[in-house]
């Protein structure tokens, strides 16, 4: 499966670029936040006017026209396909295993108060360690797994109060 990046422009237009597409671009950095692109014998001057790297949201000026661009990376696509929902964390009551694996570490205890993005456990899957973090602030009601336990996909790991 080839990695691809999805770009949503001005909230209306969507484009998909592969890593190969990006590598084939004839683009040169001309300043700290400016670039020059040649595409199909046309010249494009690109200036990044605002960037929010964490949310992958950028505002660009291309040949004096303004564009709002949001990028979805291969990791974002994977998270979406695994059933995690972003920006809907307040509704999360439990965490399920996104894939089969082995519990390497449980970092919390029942009754413990956690904050959003606190590490909850480490799941080894496909020879990679995946840190599972809290999707919201809350209190741990039940931990359904132990260190060293093998789990299947969709198995409930942790329940919130």
N, C-alpha and C positions, 0 to 999 in steps of 0.2 A: 504494500500500500504506500503510495507516494504521499509525502507530506504536502498539504495544501493550506493556504492562507485565504480566508474569506474577508473581503473588504466590503463594507457597507458605506456608500458615499451619499452624503446629504440625506440620510435616512430613507432613501428611495431606491438607489441603484446598488446592485450586488455584483461583485466580481470574485472569481476564484483564481488564485495564482499558485502555481506549484513552485517548489524550490528551483526547479529547472528554469521556469519562467523568470524568476528573480535573478538567477545567475546569468541569463542571456540579455538582461537589460544593458543598454549602452548609457550608463549614468555615471556622472562624475561629481564628487563633492566640491563645491566652489566656495564654501564658507562654513561657519560654525553650524548654521541651520539652513543652508541653501545648497541646491543641486542643479545640475543641468542634465536633461535627458533628451536623447535623440531616439525617436520612434517613427518608423515608416517615413523617413526623410523629413520629419518635422521636429522643430526645436521646442523644448519645454523648459521654462525657468521655474523652479519649484522652491518655495520658501516655507519653512515650518514656522507658523505664527504662534501656535500654542501646542504644547504636548502634555498629555497625562499618561505617562508610561505605564503606571500601575493598572489603569483601566483601558489601555490600548486605544486611546481616543486622541486624535490629532486634528488640528486645523491647519490647512495648507492654502497657500496662494500659488496658483499655477497660471502663469502668463496673466497676472492681475485679476484672475477670477478666484473667489473664495470657495473652498470645499471643506466639509466636515467628514472625517474618515474614522471609522471604528474598525479595528482589525480583530478577527477571530483566528487564533493560532491552532495548530494541530492539537495542543494540549486542551484548549477550550472545547474543541470538537470531541475529544476523548471524554472529558468530564461530562459533557452533555449526553453522550451516548451511554455513559455508565449510570445515568439517571440522577445525577446530582443537579440540583437547581440552584443557580446563582441568584442572589438578591431576593430570596424567598426563605431565608434562614429562620425567621421567627416561627414558621410553621413546622419546622423539623422537630419531630417527637422522638425519633430513633435513628440510629445509623446502622446501615446494612453493609455487608462486605461487597465492595464493588467488583470483586473477582475472587476466585478461589485462591487460597494461600495459607500461610502459616503465621500465627500471631507470635511475633518476636518479643514484644514488650507491651505491657499495659501500664500507662503512665498516670492513671487516675484511680480514685477509689469511689465506691458508692457513697452518696451524700456530699461529695466534694462539689464546691462551686467552681465553675469554669467560665472563662471569657471566650469570646469569639476568637478563633485561630489558635487557641491553646492546644498543645499536642495531647491527644487522647491515647493513641496506641500506634504501634508499628506493625504493618502487615507485609510479610515477604511474599511476593508473587512474581513469577517469571524471572527469578534471580535478581529482583530489585526490591529494595526496601521502600515501602510507601508509608509515609507519615500521614496518619488520619488525624485531622484537626477538627476542633469544635466549630460547627457552622453557626453557632449563636452563643450568647451568654445563657447560663442556666445551671441547674443542679443535676448531677448524675443520679438517676433513680436506680438503674440496674446495669451491671456489667455481665454480659452473657457469655464471655469467653475468658480463657486463662492463657498465660504465656505458654507457648509450646503447642497449643491446640491448632489443628488443621480445620479450616472453615471453607464452606462452599459459598459460591456467589449468592447474594441476597440474604445470607444468614444475618439475623439481627445481632449486632455486636454490643451496642450501648443504647440505653433508653434514658431520656430526660424526664424530669418531673414536670 
